Each structure stands twice: as structure tokens, then as C-alpha cells.
Amino acid sequence: MSKYEGMSTTAIHDLNDQPFYHGTKANLHLGDLIQPGFNSNYGQHKKAAYVYLTATLDAATWGAELALGDGPGRIYIVEPTGPFEDDPNLTDKKFPGNPTKSYRTQHPLRVVGEVTNWQGHSPEQLSAMKANLQRLKEQGIEAIEG
């Protein structure tokens, strides 16, 4: 039985045995907590009410590549410390269901490891994604809500 059983959250008991990832440019260490309340890497860079995690390396790779900062992109293996939910920025808006296995939480994520041998997207894919995000910004559409 999941420790979050009965809470209003994603069916976490189905997700317990898989790793979760967080892509960023922050230089973190084992045991560090990634918490809401800091400026977002996306949109208007407002204080983020949520932190994001994913069960796919591809989604984490986008996070690492698109995050603000001058350092290298990093992908951390994270452990949620509380309940989480499907990421509404992707789920049913851009992709029916949750094929990217992207989630958000208002609870910290604990860094439990780092993926060091990940492969980035091609320069063409990265350029196309950045151009799309710029178009959305010019239209006044936030890439990430709340």
C-alpha cells in the first residue's frame, strides 16, 4: 500500500517502482531538496508554486536543455517527498492522457542521484522548440502555468 493512499493525487502506487527525473541547470548534490517558491525557468519567471518531475528521460532532457542559466544541463534522479499530480501544462492540453509522464508537486523533491550519460536533442530539435516557445511568448501564452 502506498504511503499516499487515499490522498487526492495521481495513482502513485502504480509509480513507486520507477525512477523520477528533474532536468535543470542547477548544480545540486545528493540529498538536496528542489522546492517550490523560487523563480521559474519559464514564462515570466514568477515564483513557482510547483516543482516538476517526470518518469521519462526525454522530458527531463527538455528541462535540462531549456532551463535558464549558463551552466551545463543536468538531469537528477529525484524522490518526491509528498503527493504529486499530472502536469496540467502538458496533460490533456498538448498530449491526451499523460504520455510524457510529467507531474508537478508543491512538496520538495529530494535529489537521490544524477544521470550523467544522457543524450541531448539535436540542434534542429532544440532550435525548433525554442522558436515555438518564443512564438507562444509573443502571443502572451505562458509555457508553464502556476
Secondary structure as GFF3:
##gff-version 3
##sequence-region A 1 146
A	DSSP	three_ten_helix	12	14	.	.	.	ID=ss1
A	DSSP	beta_strand	20	24	.	.	.	ID=ss2
A	DSSP	beta_strand	33	34	.	.	.	ID=ss3
A	DSSP	beta_strand	51	54	.	.	.	ID=ss4
A	DSSP	alpha_helix	57	66	.	.	.	ID=ss5
A	DSSP	beta_strand	74	80	.	.	.	ID=ss6
A	DSSP	beta_strand	85	86	.	.	.	ID=ss7
A	DSSP	beta_strand	102	105	.	.	.	ID=ss8
A	DSSP	beta_strand	109	115	.	.	.	ID=ss9
A	DSSP	alpha_helix	123	138	.	.	.	ID=ss10
###
